[in-house]
Amino acid sequence: MIEAALLGAGGRGMFAYASYALKRPDEIKFVAVAEPNAEKRERFAREHAIPPERTFSGWEELLEQPRLCQALFICTQDADHYAPSMKALDVGYDIILEKPMATSPLESLAIAQKAERLGRLLTVCHTMRYSNYFNKLKELIDSGTIGRIMSVQWTENVGYWHQAHSFVRGNWRRADETSPMILAKSCHDMDILQHIVGGEVLRVSSFGSLSFFKPDNAPEGSTKRCTDGCKVEHECPFSAIKWYYNEKDEWPQSIVSLTPTLEARGKALREGPYGRCVFHCDNDVVDHQVVNLLFDNEVTVAFTMSAFSTDNTRSFKIMGTAGEIRGYEKRNELEVIRFSGERYAVNPETVEGGHGGADTKMMMDFVKQLESGESQGKSGGLVSARSHLIAFAAEESRLTGRTITMSEYVAGLR
């Protein structure tokens, strides 16, 4: 059995890891936790039977101790990934690191290079790498089913409600406090596109902005909070009362208040960030963005991220010299259409767990690697840092209006 510690008991990813450990106590057990929020810290410690002397109010305190166990899960906020990762590698931990790795390209590279140099296992939570759905897509492409890939149209449909929760009201609403949208949300897509296409990105261009979720678009009669007698709350699709004023003990409601009672939720909506009107927040990340990529194997990719969708899923069309593959992740279906006239659908095997079972598969893979002593996985540090650089370059292009040549961008990092 693997023993592990966790930094940051409030992140979405933490719930997946905690659930896996509770369901499979013979494989992995959490024996220490560091979390500044006392309620979250105490709840995690209680659920995993962690003694008081192994609970800490911050990552610094935990990492000042001699190594407590083999593995460390770093689930802190984006800006607090770099320092604990570098310290944990020195202490001797193998690491699961939430994405993004860090909030700068140099810090991302530094973490990956240090893990490589020390021979530590570093798994970055690019869950799509572990998904049966996307692994089947990669298998179909590599088998030559549609010939040689030429073009890719790829859309991340964020979902209007998910944008409002995480990127307008929530933890990832401000690039200066966390990271830009293309990194915080879409580094998954840059990673899987790099994996699927199988080449190196030569040039990147990007456009996007925050166009809708801002005060200019607040409807007449709206208030700063949904609980302040807003005259349009009843018909507003973003109403915090509709979304959160209930007793559901699951994500995203559990983020608003850990205690699933109407009293706790009401207080959180009146006083906390999730009760704010989506047009009166302090958010600055984009709500729509496009990224164009040119790979060294001549493949072109047109990527779109949009808040303005009903479903929270990914859709795509991959076009090759012998046909195309169309996909809509939420339906768990891959449609293969060959120029010969052959046409069929593939429905990959599903697995219990978040992200279409990818959370479960990632945990299984991590435990297996720890037990075998392997130091390289599907989403290791160096390969993840490479895809992070694409996201950083895309944001540079969006902000400057320039097309970025990747070799020049990387060479210019200081």
N, C-alpha and C positions, 0 to 999 in steps of 0.2 A: 504493500500500500504506500502511495506517495503522500507525504505531508507537505502542506502548503500554507503560505501566509497571504493575506490580501491587503492591499493599500487602496482605500477609497471604497467604502461600503454603500455608496449611493448611486453609482452609475448603472445604466441599463444592462451593460454586459455582465455586471456583478451578479444579477439575478440568474443568468444562464449558468454561470459557474457554480453558484451556490446550489441551484437546483440539481445540477449534475452530481455534485458531491453528496448531497442528501439522499439521492436515489441510488448511488453506487458507493457506499461507504467503504467497501472492500477495495476500491481503486484509488480514491483520493480523499483526504480529510484536511479541512482547514484547522490549523492549530494556533493561529495568531491573526490579529486584525488591527489595522491602524485607520482611524477615521475621525476627523474633527467634530462631526455632528454626534453628540452623545446618544441621541435616540437611535440613529442608524447603527452606531457602533455597538450599543447594548443589545439591539435586536439581532444583529449578525452573530454576536458572541453567544447569545442565548440559544439560537437555532443550531449552532455548531458546537455547543458545549465547550467553548473556549474559556479557560480560567481567567480571572481578573488580571493576573500578572502577565498575561499574554495579550492584553488589549491595550492599545496605545492611541493617544489623541492626535498623533501626526506621524507621517512617514519617517521624519527625521529620528524620532524617538525609537521606532522599531529598528531602523537600520543602524542605530548606534550599538545595538546588541550584537553579540557574536551570532553567526548564522543559526537561525532557529529551526530551519527545515530545508528541504531541497529546492522547492519552487516558490516563486513569488508572482502574484497576480497584481499588475499595476493598473488600477482602474480609476486613478485620479483624473482630474480635469486636464484638458489638452496641455495647458501651460505648465502643468506639474508632472509631465512625463520624463523630461530630459534628466533633471537632477536626480530623482530617485532611481532611474534606470542606470545611470552611470555609477551611482553609489552601490546599488545592489549587485552590479557586476563585480565590483571590487570585493564586496563581502563574500561573493561566491554563489549567488543564486542563479538558477535557471529561471527564465522569465517568460510569462505571457504578458504582452503589452497591448493595451487598447490602442486602436488607431485614433488619430494620427500619431505616429511615433513621437513627433515633436512639432513645434510651431515654426521651425526654420529648417531650411535644407541642410545646413551644416550640422545642426544638432542631430537631425535624423541620420545623416551619414556617420557621425561620431559614435552614436549608440551601436549601429550595425557593425562598424569596424572594430569597436572595442569587444563586442561579443565574439566576433570572429577571431580576434587575436587571443582572447582568453579561453576559447573553446567552450563557451557557454551556449546553452540552447536558448535561442531567442525566437519566440513565435509572436508575430504581429497578427492582430485579430482581423485579418482579411477573410471573413467567413465565406465569401463566395468561392474561394479556393477549395473549400471542403464540401461544397454543395453538390449533391448528386445531379442536380439539374444542370449546373454549369460544367461539371466534369463530363457529363454526357455530351453537352454541346462541343466541348473541346475534342472529345473522342470522335464525334462525327466529322469535324473539320479536319482533324489529323488523318482520318481514314481516306480523305479525298472524295467524300460523298458529293461535294459541290465543286470539285476541282480546286483550283488555286483561288484563294480569297483575293478580291480586288477592292471591295468597298464595304464599309460597315455603317449602318445607321443605328444609333444606340440612344435610348432615352431612359433617364432616371425620372420616373414619375414620383415625385416626393409625396404628393398628396396634400391637399389644402389644410387638412387637420394636423398632419405631422409637421408641416412648415410652421403652422401657428404654435404648436406645442413646443417644439425643440428650437426653432430658429427665429421666432418672433418674441415669444414670452420666455423661452427656456434658456438652458445653459449655453447654447451655441449661437446666441443671437448677435453677439458682437465679435468681430474679427480680432479686435485689439485685446480682448480678454481670453479668447480661445483660439480660433483659427478661421480663415475664410471658408465659405461654403464649399468650394471645390475641393478643399482639403478635408474639412470636418465630415462632409457627407459623401463626396464623390471620389475620394481617394480609393474607395472600393472599386469604382468603375475604371479608373485609370489603371489599377492593378490587374483586373480581370481582362481588360482590353489588351494590355501588354502581353498577358499570358496567352490569350486566344490568338492574337495576330502573330506572335512569335518572332518579332523583330525589335529593332531599336528605333525609338522616335527620333526623327531628324529635326522637324520643325513643328511649332505649336502656335496657334492663334486663338484668341478667345474674346467674346463680347458678353456683357451681361450687366444687370443693375438691380437695385432695389426700386421697384416701380410701383408697387401696390400697397404694401404694409407700412404706410407712413401717414402722418397727420392730414396731409392734403386730401386723402381719400376717405376720411372719417365721415360716415353718413350724418346728416342733420339729426340732432336729438341724441347722439351717442355721448357717453360719459367716459371718464378716464378709466373707470372700472365697470365691469359688467354688473356688479352688485350695487352700483350707485344710482339705481333707478333709471337705467338706460331705456330710452323710449323705443329703441329698435332691437333690443336684446332678443325678443321673442322670435323675430324672423331672421336673426343673424346666424349664419352657419358657423361662425367662430365663437359663439357664445360660450363663455367659461362655465356658466351655470348648466347649460345643456351637456357639456362635455365632462365636467368634473364633480358637479354637486350630486353625488351618488355614493353608494357604499361598496363599489367595486375595489377589490384588493389585488389589482393587476396593473401592469403598465398600460397607459400612461397615468392613470388615476393615482397609482401608488407613489408617483413622483411628487404629486401635489401635497399629499400628507400621508405619512406612513400608517396612521390610524384611520381605518376605513369607516368612519362614522360621519353622519351629516354635520354634526357639531364641529368636528375637526376640519372637514372639508370647507365648511362655511367660513370658519376663521381664516383658513389658508387663502381663500379667495378674496376675503376682505383685506388681508394684510400682505400676502405674498405675491410673487411675480406672475403666477398663473391666473390671477383674477383680473389682470389688466386687459383693457381693450386692445385688440391687435393693431389698431391704428394710433395708439398712444403709448407705445413702448419705446425703449431706447435701442432698438435693434438697428444694425447697419449691414448685415450680410445680404447678399443678393437673393432675390426670389425667382430669378430665371437667368440662365447662362448657357452659352454654347461654346464648345471647344472643338477645334479642327486639328487633326493630327496627321502628319505624313510620316510613314515608317520607311526604314531603309530597304524593305522588300517591295516598295511601291504601293503598299496598301494605304488607302485613305480612310479616315474615320471621322464621322460627324456625330458628335456627342451633344445631347441636350439634357440639361437639368431644369425641371420646372416644378414650381409649387402648385401650379394651376392644373391639377388633375384630381380625379375622384379616388382612384386607387393608389395605393402606396406599393409600387412594384416597378420592375424593369421590363421594357419591351425593346425589340430589336429586329433588324433584318440584316443578315450577313449574305453578301452577294459574291458568288464565285464564278469561275469560268464555265462550270457545268450545271449551275443551279443556285438556289438560295435556301437559307434556313430562316424561318420566321419564328419568333418566340415571344411569349407573354408569360413571364415568370409565375404570376399568380395562378394561372391555369395549369401549371406544371406540364406544359405541352410544348414540344418542338416540332414545327411543321417543315418537312423537307420537300422541296419542289425542284425536281430535276428537269433540265431542258429536254430530256428524252421523253418527257411526258409522265414519268413516274412521280407519284405523289403519296406521301404517307406521314403519319404523326407518330411521335415517340413520346411516351410518358414515363420519365425516369422514376425509379423506386423512391418512395417517400420515407422519411425517417422522422420519428417524434422529436420535437424540440424547435427552438426558435430559428428564424431564417431558413425555413424549410428543412429543418434538421441539421443545418450546417453547424450550429452551435454544439450540438451533440457530437458530430463527427470530428470537429476541431478538438474538443476535450478528449475524445478517445485517442486521437492521434498524438496529442501532447503527452498524455499518460504513457502511451506506448513508447514514445521517444525517451521519456525520462527513465523508464524501466530498462530500455535497451542501451542507454548511454549515447544515443545519436545526438549530433549537434546541428543537424540541418533538417528543416521541415519544408512543407509546401509553402509556407508564408514566412520564411526566415528573414533576418534583418536586412541583408544586402539586397535581395530581390525586392523587398518591400520599399527600401529606401530609393531604389531606382524608380519605382512607380510614383512615390511621393514627389520626386523631382519633376515629374511631368505635371503634377498638380500645381506645384510651386511656380513652374514656368508658365502655366496657363493663367494663373493669377497675375503674374508679371505682365503678360500680354494684355489681359483685361484692363489693368490699371494704366498701362502706357500706350495702348493702341498699336504696339509693334508686334510683328511676327517674330517669335523667339526661335533662334537656332540653338538646339540643345547643347551642342558641343561648346559653343561660345558661352552659353549660360553657365554650364557646369564649370568651365575653365575660369569664369569670372567670379565664382563664389569666394567670398573672403570672410 
